[in-house]
Amino acid sequence: MAEQILILDFGSQYTQLIARRVRELNVYCEIHPFNNIPPITDDIKGVILSGSPCSVRDAGSPDLDLSQFRGKLPLLGVCYGAQLMAQKFGGNVLPSEIREYGRAKLNHVDMHSDLMKEINLGSQVWMSHGDTISDLPADFEVIASTPSVKVAAFKIQNEDTYGIQFHPEVTHSTEGKELLRNFVVHIAGCSQDWTPDVFVESTITELKEKLGNDKVVLGLSGGVDSSVAAVLIHKAIGENLHCIFVDNGLLRKNEFESVLESYKGMGLNVKGVNAKDQFYKALEGISDPEGKRKAIGRVFIEVFDQEAQKIQGVKWLGQGTIYPDIIESVSVNGPSATIKSHHNVGGLPDKMNLKVVEPLNTLFKDGVRLVGKTLEIDQNILGRHPFPGPGLGIRILGDITAEKVAILQEVDYIFINGLKEAGLYDDVWQAGAMLLPVQSVGVMGDERTYEKVVALRAVSSVDGMTADWCNLPYEFLQDVSNKIINQVKGVNRVVYDISSKPPATIEWE
């Protein structure tokens, strides 16, 4: 097992970013809920306590016995984690007189502290807190301050135990990566040897040992995750991997054919299944987003199960599940509110009686792409924008019909091709079109029209957890809008979505 940093999550929206930053240092790390800590083994070199939306002063706020770590492993508390340490060890945390959200500048830095080495005076940090540490325990010392927050960072004397009030994991903390490197590499002593090459080599070895001569069936989507998972498993067991690509009638224009073609040169054993009619029938009259997701998921499993049973002796189900899928399905305080069900994580019918193999379930999306590059997978697959599992089914607001799918496929094709032709595709993290359940009055020639409205959406993001709308050139939007209205019968109005996530989601449903 690789050496690792353990990140304990108290429910912060930034916890995944901490893990991503540590991974960028070529150090393996795992996130676990504060109330479900794994066994502490010799592989764990340090512990990071995340932030939280809670206050340490609130009854029932997340709590943790820190004696199991303090003085035994390097320990770093971030925001709530720092306040928890101060409160539990004899300090005091109070509501801030001046709340600090956003950018701040360090006006005091203890350069002699291992955590603050090479962090410059005046360095910008990102604050997000309503409480402040008013009094430190006797054996704590301040190692950084801002004009309004005296205890921006502290150290416990004679221990590798630190707390910081700001968030080094966000890009707005300009030297945050250096601070995390100081903790992970210089204090915790991690060797930075967790690379894509090492991951590929060790994963293929593990897959060979786990799978032996067993057969595996895997559902391909044409996307990055399932493609990389398939190639890894194929390198371990060859022809014993059977891939199934299901056309649910909700793919992009010509996608079924083009994806099958792209897999031909990869040596994968792939079977394409046209199941459009089954999906359309199951979706008849369903307008509720969750209802549509569940119908699509149910039929996919039915079709996939039918095809899997045609393969003799299958024992495993391969999946392209990645780490955020796992994290988002676990709440630190029990079941969390469902924003939308996740298509990658969930149950399979017991009758399939298959064991699950998920070779990518420790990787973030960017890590998957790096592994894919190491495996020499075609850049056209690795560079594809994320595409939702339910496909156009959740980009058509309201009920689904073949006619609506055909309209949206044409709109989407013009938009995505336009981005590629204009050299903008790689600057966008995800893009797509939504067919809205409204009609608008228009004029074409001398005639009045009353036709459908489509919304275009393009966002920039790192991991999909947060996203901002892309400021695409007006000339490009004008050209795409003209093409859509002139070429797609049934559409007379195009709008552009300028909402960020949060508060909006990337998809409309």
N, C-alpha and C positions, 0 to 999 in steps of 0.2 A: 504494500500500500504506500502511496506517495505521502510525503510529509504534507501537512495541511494546517491551515488556519481555521479555527471554529468560530463562526459568526452566530451569535445568539440574537434572535429577532424578537423585539418587543412591539412589533406592529408598524414600524416606520415605513413610509412610502419610499424611502431611500435605501432600504436594506439591500435590495438587489444590486444597487449601484456600488455599494461597498464591495460586494462579491465580485462584480465585474472589474473594479479597479484592482483588486488583489489578483485576479486571474491575469490581468494585463501585465502584471509583474512576473508572469510565468510561475506563479505559486498556486497550488490547488487549495480550494477552500470550500466549505459547505455551510449552508444556512440551516439552522434548526430552531424551532420555537423555544423560547426561554423555559417553557414548562415541559419540554420533551427533549432533554439533553442526552446525547449519545454517550456511551462509555468513553471515558477519557483514557486514551491510549498514548503510547510513546510517539505515535505519528503526529499528534497534535502539538504544534510548536508555539501556539499563542491563541488568545481568545479576544474577540472584538464584541462589545456590547452595542447593539444598535440604538437608534433613537426610537421615539414612540409618540403617538398622538396624545398619550395620557400625561398626567402630571404626577410626580412622585408623592405629591401631597394629597392626592385623591384616595378615598377609601376604595379598596379593590383594584388599585393600579398594579401593573405587573411587578412582581417581586422575585427575588432570587437569592439563594444562599451563596454569597460570593466567596466564602471561606474555602470552597473547594478549588478555587483558582488563585486567590490572592497569595502572592509570595511563592506559588508553585509553578505558575506559567506566566509569561508576559501577558499583560491585560491592558486593553485599551477600551475606555468607555466613550461613546460618541453621543453628545447631547443628553438625552434621557439617561443613557448608560453612565455618563459622567456624574449627573445629578444623583443617580441612585447610589453610586459609590460614596459620594460626599455625605448624603443623608444617612446611609447605613453605618458609616464609620465615625459618626459624631459631629458632622457639619450641619449646615442649615440651608434649606432651599426655600426661597420665597417668591411670590409673584414679582416680576420685573416692574420697576417704576417706569422704565422706558422699554417697551417691548422691542425686540430686535428681530426683524425679518428682512432678509436680503443681504446685500453686500455690506461688509465692514472691513476696516483696515486694522492690522495689528500694530499697536504703538509701543508694545513691549514684547520682546522675544528673548528668552534665555538661550543664547547660542550654545551654551555648554551642555544643555540637555540633549541626550541622544535623540529624543523625539523631534526636537526643533532644529537639528543640525541643517545648515544651508537654507533655512526658512528665513526670508529677509524681513527686516523691519519695514512696515508699510505694505506687507503682502496682503492681498485681498482674500477674505474668507467669506463663506456663506452661512448666515445665521438663520435659524428658524425655531424660535422658542419664546414662550410667554413667562417662563420661570427663570430665575437666576440663582447661582450659588452665592449666598450672602456671607457665609462663614465656612472656612475650611477646618477640618480636624487638625490637631496640633502637628501631626507628622506629614502634613501635605504642604507642598510649596507651589506657588504660582510660577508658571513658566511661559505664559503668554497672556496679553491683555489687549482689549480694544478700548477706545475712548469711553464707551458706555458699559462695557462688561469687564470688570477687573479680573475675574477668573475665567478667561477664555480657554486656558489650558492649565493643568496641574500635574504634578508627579508626587507619588508617595516616596518619601525619603528611604534610601537603601532598598528599594524594590523596583522591578520593572513593571510598575503599575501606573497607568496614565489615564487622564480624562481630558476631553476637549469639548467645548461648548458648541463649536461650529461643525460644519459638515465637510470633511475633506474629500468625500466621494463625488461631489457635484463639480462640474467643470468651472462653476463660478468661483470656487476656491482655487486660485491660480496655481498655488504650490501644494495642493492637496495630495497629488500623486507622490510628490517627494516626501511628504509627511508619512503617508502610508508605507512607502518604501523604507523609511527610517524604522518604522515599527516592525514591518514584516521581515525585512532582510537583516537590518543591523541589530535590532533588539531581539526579535524572535529567532534569528539565525537561519531563515529559510534559504535554500540554495538556488532557487529560481531555475529548476530543471524540469518543470512541467510544461512541455512544449507540444505542439501538434504532432511532430514526428514521434515523440515518446508515447503520446496518447494512442496514435494509430498502431504502433508496434505492440503496446501492452494490451490494447483492446482486442486486436486480432488473436493474440495468444490466448486471452481469457475466453473469447468466443469459441475457439477451437476446443479448449478444455471443457467448456460448458455444454456445447452442442454435439461434439463428437461426430457421429454419422447420422444424426437426426435430421429430419426435414423441417424446414421453416417456411411458413407462408407469410407474406408481407404485402400490405396494401400500399401501392405507390400512388402519389398524387401529382407528380411532376414537379413538386417543390423541392427546396433545398434539403429539408430535414429527412424526408422519406428516402430521397435519392442517396444521401450520404450514408444513412443507416443501411440501405440495401447494398451499397458497394462494400462497406465494412464487413457485413455478414457474408457477402459473396466471396470476399477474399479469404474468409475463414472456412467456408463449407462448399464453395463452388456451386455446382448444379443442384445441390440439395436445397438451395433457396428458390422458392417459387413466388414470383411477384404477380400481383393482380392489380390492374388499373381499371377502375370502374368509371364509366361515363354516366354521371347522374343527371345529365341534361342541363346542368347548371354551371358548366365550365365556360371558359372564354371561347370566342369564335375560333374554330379549327384546332382547339387545344388538344382534344383527344388524339387526333391524327398526328399532330406535330410532336406531342410528348412521346407517343409510342415510337415515332421515328428517331427521336433523340436518344432513346434507350438502346436502339439497335446496336450502335457502335460500342456500347459499354459492356457487352458480354453478358448482360443480365437475362435471365429466363423470365420473360414478361408475357402475360396474357391480358389482352384488352377485352372488356365486357361492356356491351352497350345495354344499359338498363334504364334509359330515359323514360320509357313509358311507365315503368314501375314507380319511379319517383314522382312523375307528374300526377299519377293517379292518387298516390298517398298524400299529395299536397293540395288536392282539390279543395277549395273553399276555406283553407286555413290562412288566416291573416296575422295571428299573433306570432311575434318573433320567436319566442321559446317553443311554441307549438310547431313552427316550421323546422327549427333546429332538431327537435326531437323526432319529427317525422323523417327528416333526411337521415338522421343517425340510425333510426330503426331500420329503414329500408337498406341503408348501406350494409349494416350488419347482416341482414337477411341475404342480400346478394352475395356478400363476401363469404358468408357461411356456406351457401350453396356451392360456390366455386371451390372453396377450401376442401369440402367433402369429396370433391372429384379427384383430389390428390391423395394417393394411398400413403398412409403411415406418417402423416404430418403430426408433429408433437409440439411445435413451438409457433407462437405468433410474434412476428417481428414488428416493432413500432418505432416511429421516428420521434417519440416523445423527447422533448428537451427540458432542461432544468427549470425554466420559468413555468412550464406547464405543471410541474410537480409542486413548485413553491406556491403558485396561485391557487392550488387545490388544498392547501393546508392553512388553517387559521391559527393564530397564537391564542385565541380565546374561544375555541370551539368553532362550529360552523359559522362562516361569515355570510354576509348578505350576498346573494347571487346577482351580479350585474348581468352576466350571460353565461350559459353553460359552456364548458370547454370541450371542444370536439376531440382533443387528444387524450384526455384523461377521463376514464369512466369504465363502467363494467361491460363485460362481454357476456353473451348468453352462456350459462353453465354448460349447455349441451355441446359447445365447441370443445370444452375439456382440453384447452391448450395452455401450456405455460408461456409466459410472456418474456421476450428478450428485447431490451431497450438500450442499445449501445451508446445512445447520445444523451441519456438522462442526467448526466452531470455537466452538460455544456450549455452555454448561452448561444444565441443565434450567431454572433460573430465568431465564436469558437467553432461552431459547426462549419462555417464557411472556410475557416483556416484549415480545418481537418479535410474538407473537401478539396481544397487547393493542394494539400499534401498528397491526396489520393488521385490528383490530376483529373478531376471531374470537369467537364466542359463548363467554361465560364458562363455560357448562356443559361445553364441550370443554377450555378452558384450565385449568379447576379440577379436572379429573378426576384421581383418584389414578393413579399409575403402575400398569400391569397387565402382567404378563410376557407376552412373545411366545408361549410355548407355552400360555398361558392356564391353564385349570383342569387341564390335563394334568400340571402339576407341583404342583398343590395336592391332587391325589388320590394319596396314597401307595400304591404298588403298581400293579397293572394297571388299565387304563382300560376301562370299559364304559359304554354309554349310560345304564344304570340308575344307576350311580354319579355320572355327570355330572348327571343330573336331580336327584338328592338334593342334591348340592353347590350346584347353581344355586339351589335353593330356600333353602338355609341362607344362602348368600351374599346373596341378595336381601333376606332379613329383616334381616341384619346391616347391610348398607350403607344400606338404607332407614331402618333404626333410627337410624343415625348422622346421616342427613340430617334426620329428623324431630326429633331431640333437639338439633339445632344444633351437633353435634360433628364433622361431616364435614370442615369446613375447618380444624379444629384438628388433624387427623390427616394425616400425610404419605401413608401407604398402609395399607390395611386389606383383609382378606380372610379366608376360612375354608378350613381344610384338612380333608379327609376322611381319617381315620387307618385303617390296616390292622388295627384291633383291634375287638373287640366287647366289650361289658360287660353285666353282669347289671343289670336294672332292674325296677321294679315299676310297672305301670300298672293302676289299678283294683285288683283282687285277683289279677291275673295276673303271672307272672314273664315278663320280656322278656329277650332276648339280642340286642342291636342295636348299631348303629354309634356311634362316638365322633367328634365334630368338635371341632377346635380353632379358636378365633378369634384373630386376630392383628391388632394395630393399633400402628403405630410412628410416632414423630416423627423427622424427619430434615431435613437441608438438601439433600443431594444423593445419598442412598442409600449413600454410602461408609461411613458409620457411622450407627447408628440406636439409639434407645432405645424401650422399650415404653411405650405410652401408659397413663397411670393413669386409665382411664375410670371414671366413677362406678359404685359397686357397684349402685345402683338400676337404672342403665341395663343393666349386664351381667345382672342378675337378670331384668329384663323381656325382653331379647333371648333369654336362655337358655330362659325359659318358652315364648316364642313358637315357637322352633325345635323344642323337644321336643313341643309340642302340635300343631304344624302340619306338621312334616315326618315323614312315615311312614318308619320305618327308623332313626331316630336317638333314642337315649335318654340320651345324656350329652354335655354341652358343657363344654369346658375353655378357659381363657384363657392364652395364651402370654406369659410375662413375662421373655423372654430378650432381651438387647441384642445388637447387632452392632458389633464382635465380642463374644463368640466365635461366636454363632450368625449365620446369614444371615437376611435378611428372609423370603425364601421357605423352605419346608422342604426343597425339592429344587432 
